[in-house]
Amino acid sequence: MAENQQKLIHTFGALAELGHEVAHKQNFQEMIRTSLHLLLGSLAIMRGGVARYSRFGHELNMLSVRGLGEDFPLSLSLCYEDERQFLINGLNAIEVSQAKVLPFFQVYDSSFEKKRIELAVPLVIRDEIVGLIFLGEKANGEPYTSDDKEIICAMARHIGVGIAQRNLTAELERRVEENRRLYDDLRMTYKDTVKAFATAIDIKDKYTEGHSVRVGKYSEIIAAELGWDEDQIEGAAVAGYLHDVGKITVESKIINAPYRINAREHAELNRHPGVGYEILLPINHPYADVPLAAKYHHERLDGRGYPDGLYDTDIPYIAKIVALADSFDAMTSDRPYRKRRAANEIVEDLQRNSGKQFAPELVTAFCRAMLKELTGEKKDKKFSRLLGRDYLQNEEIIPQLKNALNGLSATSSLTFVSLD
């Protein structure tokens, strides 16, 4: 009686320890090894192993073994009949000597006999095979009793649940990764579509080919320098790409006029922000402010812009970014009636119109990004790729940028740039 009590206490202790191991162990392989050790130790079983079932390969792959030697197969195939019978059997111990009618035990009979495997326990959790436990003889040489088998099945259930949890976690991780890749593909498709559309917009204007794409790139530079997150930066770029979409309704002869257009033509051209807004508004964009950038990118802080003559805080922030990017590209591009302006002139213009046409903190961010590239702090060479390698190669431009930054409004977060 005392011996049975001691055995019962030992068994309950092993079960408790096994349950804790499965619930709290972070390392899956370590959990399986420890669980097998506890199972074998609880009944003094000489040898055994735990295998995980792959429903894709229809095979059992050994996760942990003890005392089976190097010649025991690490992968064991199952046929349909084996799987069906294991599911019917459920989580119950199978005596190997009585189960040789199944193909599985016929195929691996020599390996099981050589290692004296006496029990096989299919790990069936929620009507699904997740693995199988192999057990050799007990140290005392006695046959397994019904009580022994109940203890084994109770412990096997813990191990099976641990494997099932791992399978579920792996499947969730796989689906998350699959969804992430799908999302990335959709984002890339959307961005490529937007770029293609921007190119199509600019094709109408033979003098400013690539303008919309460049405005998108400059908007992206500004947003990045402001410290925006990845999605916000991408949204700013998209707003830049699509800011001139309304021009598709403007006559080509006005867009391509080789002279300064007259008042009537100006009125026609100035309709494009409102038209662009109407085109973009019904589209379900990932970035909600894109239509606003199209409508208000010609507004000015001093209220002298169009179409609505908005003042400073009434102008959507994304439109302020695109306005600066748009103006900068216009000044740095050749037009039929003028050549592009020199870099030092443009820096002077940005500084002079800061607080009037452009938001001071955006001019600061733009000039700061340019300065970082010229001083080598940034290695991506975005400005050089957009403007041409030699455009900013002027020995005066770096000190001029520093002076401009130091002279900008106090709304800038940058207080002083060393002139050294």
C-alpha positions as CSV (number, residue, x, y, z in Angstrom):
1,M,0.0,0.0,0.0
2,A,2.8,2.4,1.0
3,E,4.6,1.5,-2.3
4,N,1.5,2.3,-4.3
5,Q,1.1,5.6,-2.5
6,Q,4.6,6.6,-3.2
7,K,4.2,5.7,-6.8
8,L,1.0,7.7,-7.0
9,I,2.7,10.8,-5.4
10,H,5.6,10.4,-7.8
11,T,3.3,10.2,-10.8
12,F,1.3,13.2,-9.8
13,G,4.5,15.1,-9.3
14,A,5.7,14.1,-12.7
15,L,2.4,15.2,-14.3
16,A,2.5,18.6,-12.5
17,E,6.1,19.1,-13.6
18,L,5.3,18.1,-17.2
19,G,2.3,20.4,-17.3
20,H,4.4,23.3,-16.1
21,E,7.1,22.4,-18.6
22,V,4.6,22.5,-21.5
23,A,2.9,25.7,-20.4
24,H,6.0,27.8,-19.6
25,K,9.0,26.5,-21.7
26,Q,9.8,28.9,-24.5
27,N,12.2,26.7,-26.3
28,F,10.1,24.0,-28.1
29,Q,12.9,21.5,-28.6
30,E,14.0,21.8,-24.9
31,M,10.3,21.3,-23.9
32,I,10.1,18.1,-25.8
33,R,13.4,16.7,-24.5
34,T,12.5,17.5,-20.9
35,S,9.0,16.1,-21.4
36,L,10.4,12.8,-22.7
37,H,12.8,12.6,-19.8
38,L,9.9,13.1,-17.3
39,L,7.8,10.5,-19.0
40,L,10.5,7.9,-19.1
41,G,11.6,8.7,-15.5
42,S,8.1,8.4,-14.1
43,L,7.8,4.7,-14.9
44,A,11.6,3.9,-15.2
45,I,11.3,3.2,-18.9
46,M,14.6,2.3,-20.5
47,R,14.3,4.1,-23.9
48,G,11.9,6.0,-26.0
49,G,11.3,8.9,-28.4
50,V,8.8,11.6,-29.4
51,A,8.0,12.2,-33.1
52,R,6.1,15.1,-34.7
53,Y,3.6,14.4,-37.5
54,S,3.8,16.2,-40.8
55,R,0.5,16.1,-42.6
56,F,2.1,17.5,-45.7
57,G,4.8,14.8,-45.9
58,H,2.7,12.1,-44.2
59,E,5.6,11.2,-42.0
60,L,6.7,11.2,-38.4
61,N,9.9,13.1,-37.7
62,M,11.8,12.4,-34.5
63,L,12.1,15.4,-32.2
64,S,13.8,13.7,-29.2
65,V,15.1,10.2,-28.5
66,R,16.7,8.5,-25.5
67,G,18.4,5.2,-25.7
68,L,17.4,4.4,-29.3
69,G,20.8,4.7,-30.8
70,E,21.9,6.4,-34.0
71,D,20.5,3.6,-36.3
72,F,16.9,4.2,-35.3
73,P,15.0,5.9,-38.2
74,L,14.6,9.7,-37.8
75,S,11.7,9.9,-40.2
76,L,9.0,7.3,-40.5
77,S,6.3,7.3,-43.3
78,L,2.6,6.7,-42.7
79,C,0.1,5.5,-45.2
80,Y,-3.5,6.5,-45.3
81,E,-4.6,3.4,-43.5
82,D,-2.1,4.0,-40.7
83,E,-3.4,7.5,-40.2
84,R,-7.0,6.3,-40.2
85,Q,-6.3,3.7,-37.6
86,F,-4.4,6.0,-35.4
87,L,-7.3,8.5,-35.4
88,I,-9.7,5.7,-34.6
89,N,-7.5,4.5,-31.8
90,G,-7.2,8.0,-30.4
91,L,-4.7,8.9,-27.6
92,N,-4.4,5.3,-26.3
93,A,-1.3,3.2,-25.9
94,I,-0.9,0.6,-28.6
95,E,1.1,-2.6,-27.9
96,V,3.5,-3.0,-30.8
97,S,3.4,-6.8,-30.7
98,Q,-0.4,-6.8,-31.2
99,A,-0.5,-4.2,-34.0
100,K,1.5,-5.8,-36.7
101,V,-1.5,-5.9,-39.0
102,L,-1.0,-2.2,-39.7
103,P,1.4,-1.3,-42.6
104,F,3.4,1.1,-40.3
105,F,4.4,-1.7,-37.8
106,Q,5.1,-4.1,-40.7
107,V,7.5,-1.6,-42.5
108,Y,9.4,-0.7,-39.3
109,D,9.1,-4.1,-37.5
110,S,12.9,-4.8,-37.5
111,S,13.7,-1.4,-36.1
112,F,11.1,-1.7,-33.3
113,E,12.2,-5.3,-32.4
114,K,15.9,-4.3,-32.4
115,K,15.2,-1.4,-30.0
116,R,12.6,-3.4,-28.1
117,I,9.9,-0.9,-28.6
118,E,6.8,-2.2,-26.7
119,L,4.3,0.7,-26.8
120,A,3.3,3.3,-29.4
121,V,1.1,6.2,-28.3
122,P,-0.5,8.3,-31.1
123,L,-0.8,11.9,-30.0
124,V,-4.3,12.7,-31.2
125,I,-5.4,16.2,-30.1
126,R,-8.8,17.4,-31.2
127,D,-9.2,14.7,-33.8
128,E,-5.9,15.5,-35.3
129,I,-2.6,13.5,-35.3
130,V,0.2,15.7,-34.1
131,G,2.8,13.0,-33.3
132,L,3.6,9.7,-31.7
133,I,5.5,8.5,-28.7
134,F,7.6,5.3,-28.8
135,L,8.4,3.5,-25.5
136,G,10.8,0.6,-24.8
137,E,10.7,-1.9,-21.9
138,K,10.5,-1.0,-18.3
139,A,13.7,-1.2,-16.3
140,N,12.3,-4.0,-14.1
141,G,11.3,-6.1,-17.1
142,E,7.7,-6.2,-16.1
143,P,4.9,-5.7,-18.6
144,Y,3.0,-2.5,-18.8
145,T,-0.1,-2.5,-16.6
146,S,-3.4,-0.7,-17.3
147,D,-2.4,1.8,-14.6
148,D,0.9,2.4,-16.4
149,K,-0.8,3.0,-19.6
150,E,-3.2,5.5,-18.1
151,I,-0.2,7.4,-16.6
152,I,1.5,7.3,-20.0
153,C,-1.5,8.6,-21.8
154,A,-2.1,11.4,-19.3
155,M,1.5,12.5,-19.7
156,A,1.3,12.0,-23.5
157,R,-1.7,14.3,-23.6
158,H,0.5,17.1,-22.2
159,I,3.2,16.5,-24.8
160,G,0.6,16.3,-27.6
161,V,-0.9,19.6,-26.5
162,G,2.6,21.2,-26.5
163,I,3.1,20.0,-30.1
164,A,-0.3,21.2,-31.1
165,Q,0.3,24.6,-29.6
166,R,3.6,24.8,-31.5
167,N,1.9,23.8,-34.7
168,L,-0.8,26.4,-34.2
169,T,1.8,29.1,-33.4
170,A,3.8,28.1,-36.5
171,E,0.7,28.2,-38.7
172,L,-0.3,31.7,-37.3
173,E,3.3,32.9,-37.9
174,R,3.1,31.5,-41.5
175,R,-0.2,33.3,-42.1
176,V,1.0,36.5,-40.6
177,E,4.1,36.4,-42.8
178,E,1.9,35.4,-45.8
179,N,-0.4,38.4,-45.1
180,R,2.6,40.7,-44.6
181,R,4.0,39.6,-48.0
182,L,0.5,40.1,-49.6
183,Y,0.2,43.5,-48.0
184,D,3.7,44.5,-49.2
185,D,2.8,43.3,-52.7
186,L,-0.4,45.3,-52.7
187,R,1.5,48.4,-51.4
188,M,4.1,47.9,-54.1
189,T,1.4,47.4,-56.8
190,Y,-0.4,50.6,-55.5
191,K,2.8,52.6,-55.5
192,D,3.9,51.3,-59.0
193,T,0.4,52.2,-60.3
194,V,0.6,55.7,-58.8
195,K,4.0,56.2,-60.4
196,A,2.8,55.0,-63.7
197,F,-0.2,57.3,-63.5
198,A,2.1,60.2,-62.5
199,T,4.2,59.4,-65.6
200,A,1.1,59.4,-67.7
201,I,0.1,62.8,-66.4
202,D,3.5,64.3,-67.3
203,I,3.5,62.8,-70.8
204,K,1.0,65.5,-71.7
205,D,3.5,68.1,-70.8
206,K,6.6,67.6,-73.0
207,Y,8.5,70.3,-71.2
208,T,8.2,69.0,-67.7
209,E,8.5,65.2,-68.2
210,G,9.0,63.5,-64.9
211,H,7.7,66.5,-62.9
212,S,5.1,64.6,-60.9
213,V,7.5,61.8,-60.0
214,R,10.1,64.3,-58.8
215,V,7.6,66.2,-56.7
216,G,6.7,62.9,-55.1
217,K,10.4,62.3,-54.3
218,Y,10.9,65.7,-52.9
219,S,7.8,65.4,-50.8
220,E,9.1,62.1,-49.5
221,I,12.4,63.8,-48.6
222,I,10.6,66.5,-46.6
223,A,8.4,64.0,-44.7
224,A,11.4,61.8,-43.9
225,E,13.4,64.8,-42.5
226,L,10.4,65.7,-40.4
227,G,10.7,62.3,-38.7
228,W,7.4,60.9,-40.1
229,D,6.9,57.2,-40.0
230,E,7.1,54.9,-43.0
231,D,3.4,55.0,-43.9
232,Q,3.2,58.8,-43.6
233,I,6.3,59.2,-45.7
234,E,4.8,57.0,-48.4
235,G,1.5,59.0,-48.2
236,A,3.4,62.2,-48.8
237,A,5.2,60.7,-51.8
238,V,1.8,59.5,-53.3
239,A,0.3,63.0,-52.7
240,G,3.3,64.4,-54.7
241,Y,2.9,61.9,-57.5
242,L,-0.8,62.7,-58.0
243,H,-0.8,66.4,-57.2
244,D,-1.2,67.4,-60.9
245,V,-3.8,64.8,-61.9
246,G,-6.3,67.6,-62.8
247,K,-4.1,68.6,-65.7
248,I,-5.3,65.7,-67.7
249,T,-8.4,67.9,-68.5
250,V,-6.4,70.9,-69.5
251,E,-5.8,71.4,-73.2
252,S,-2.3,70.4,-74.4
253,K,-1.7,73.6,-76.2
254,I,-2.0,75.5,-72.9
255,I,0.2,73.1,-71.0
256,N,2.8,73.1,-73.8
257,A,2.7,76.8,-74.7
258,P,6.2,77.9,-75.5
259,Y,5.4,81.3,-74.0
260,R,4.0,82.8,-70.8
261,I,0.3,82.1,-71.1
262,N,-2.4,84.8,-71.0
263,A,-5.0,85.5,-68.4
264,R,-7.7,83.3,-70.1
265,E,-5.3,80.4,-70.4
266,H,-4.2,80.9,-66.8
267,A,-7.8,80.6,-65.7
268,E,-8.1,77.4,-67.6
269,L,-4.9,76.0,-66.1
270,N,-5.8,77.1,-62.6
271,R,-8.8,74.9,-62.7
272,H,-6.6,71.8,-62.4
273,P,-6.3,71.7,-58.6
274,G,-10.1,71.5,-58.2
275,V,-10.5,69.0,-61.0
276,G,-7.7,66.9,-59.4
277,Y,-9.6,66.9,-56.1
278,E,-12.8,65.8,-57.8
279,I,-10.9,63.0,-59.6
280,L,-9.2,61.7,-56.5
281,L,-11.9,62.1,-53.9
282,P,-14.0,59.0,-54.8
283,I,-11.0,56.8,-54.8
284,N,-10.4,54.8,-51.6
285,H,-6.8,55.8,-51.0
286,P,-4.7,54.3,-48.2
287,Y,-3.7,57.9,-47.5
288,A,-6.7,60.1,-46.8
289,D,-5.0,63.5,-47.5
290,V,-4.0,62.8,-51.1
291,P,-7.1,64.6,-52.6
292,L,-6.4,67.6,-50.4
293,A,-2.8,67.9,-51.7
294,A,-4.1,68.0,-55.2
295,K,-6.6,70.7,-54.4
296,Y,-4.5,73.0,-52.2
297,H,-0.9,72.7,-53.4
298,H,-1.1,76.2,-54.9
299,E,-2.2,77.9,-51.8
300,R,0.2,80.2,-49.9
301,L,0.6,81.0,-46.2
302,D,-0.1,84.7,-46.9
303,G,-3.5,83.9,-48.6
304,R,-2.4,84.9,-52.1
305,G,-2.6,81.4,-53.5
306,Y,-5.5,79.6,-55.3
307,P,-8.1,78.1,-55.6
308,D,-9.5,79.3,-52.3
309,G,-7.0,81.9,-51.0
310,L,-6.5,80.0,-47.8
311,Y,-4.3,81.3,-45.0
312,D,-1.6,79.4,-43.1
313,T,-3.4,77.1,-40.6
314,D,-6.4,76.6,-43.0
315,I,-4.1,74.9,-45.5
316,P,-3.8,71.1,-45.1
317,Y,-0.3,70.2,-44.0
318,I,0.2,67.7,-46.8
319,A,-0.6,70.5,-49.3
320,K,2.1,72.7,-47.7
321,I,4.6,69.9,-48.2
322,V,3.6,69.3,-51.9
323,A,3.6,73.1,-52.5
324,L,7.2,73.4,-51.5
325,A,8.2,70.3,-53.5
326,D,6.3,71.5,-56.5
327,S,7.8,75.0,-56.5
328,F,11.3,73.6,-56.0
329,D,11.0,71.3,-59.0
330,A,9.5,74.1,-61.1
331,M,12.5,76.3,-60.2
332,T,15.1,73.6,-61.0
333,S,13.5,72.5,-64.3
334,D,14.0,74.0,-67.7
335,R,10.9,75.6,-69.2
336,P,10.4,76.8,-72.9
337,Y,10.6,80.4,-71.8
338,R,13.5,80.1,-69.2
339,K,16.3,77.9,-68.1
340,R,16.4,76.4,-64.6
341,R,17.7,78.7,-61.9
342,A,21.0,78.3,-60.1
343,A,21.0,76.4,-56.8
344,N,22.2,79.5,-54.8
345,E,19.3,81.6,-56.2
346,I,16.8,78.9,-55.3
347,V,18.1,78.7,-51.7
348,E,17.7,82.5,-51.5
349,D,14.2,82.3,-52.8
350,L,13.2,79.6,-50.3
351,Q,14.6,81.7,-47.5
352,R,12.9,84.9,-48.7
353,N,9.5,83.2,-49.1
354,S,9.6,81.3,-45.9
355,G,6.6,82.3,-43.9
356,K,5.0,83.9,-46.9
357,Q,4.6,81.2,-49.5
358,F,6.2,78.2,-47.7
359,A,5.9,76.9,-44.1
360,P,9.2,77.8,-42.4
361,E,9.7,74.4,-40.7
362,L,9.3,72.7,-44.1
363,V,11.9,74.9,-45.7
364,T,14.1,74.1,-42.8
365,A,13.6,70.4,-43.2
366,F,14.2,70.6,-47.0
367,C,17.4,72.7,-46.7
368,R,18.6,70.5,-43.8
369,A,18.1,67.3,-45.9
370,M,20.0,68.9,-48.8
371,L,22.8,70.0,-46.4
372,K,23.1,66.5,-44.9
373,E,23.6,65.1,-48.4
374,L,26.2,67.7,-49.4
375,T,28.2,67.2,-46.2
376,G,28.1,63.4,-46.5
377,E,25.9,62.9,-43.4
378,K,23.4,61.2,-45.7
379,K,24.7,58.7,-48.3
380,D,21.6,58.1,-50.4
381,K,22.3,61.0,-52.9
382,K,18.6,61.6,-53.5
383,F,19.1,65.2,-54.6
384,S,22.0,64.3,-56.9
385,R,19.9,61.7,-58.6
386,L,17.0,64.1,-59.1
387,L,18.9,67.2,-60.0
388,G,22.0,65.8,-61.7
389,R,25.3,65.1,-60.1
390,D,26.9,68.6,-60.8
391,Y,23.9,70.8,-60.1
392,L,24.7,71.3,-56.4
393,Q,28.5,71.2,-56.8
394,N,29.0,74.9,-55.9
395,E,31.5,75.8,-53.2
396,E,29.2,78.5,-51.9
397,I,26.1,76.3,-51.5
398,I,27.0,74.6,-48.2
399,P,27.7,77.9,-46.3
400,Q,24.7,79.4,-48.0
401,L,22.5,76.6,-46.7
402,K,23.9,77.0,-43.2
403,N,23.3,80.7,-43.2
404,A,19.7,80.1,-44.6
405,L,19.0,77.6,-41.8
406,N,20.3,80.0,-39.1
407,G,18.2,82.8,-40.5
408,L,14.9,81.0,-40.8
409,S,12.0,81.6,-38.5
410,A,12.0,80.4,-34.9
411,T,9.3,77.9,-35.8
412,S,12.1,75.8,-37.0
413,S,13.4,73.1,-34.6
414,L,16.9,73.9,-35.7
415,T,18.4,76.8,-33.8
416,F,21.9,77.0,-35.1
417,V,24.2,75.3,-37.7
418,S,27.9,75.6,-37.2
419,L,29.6,77.5,-40.0
420,D,32.9,75.7,-39.4
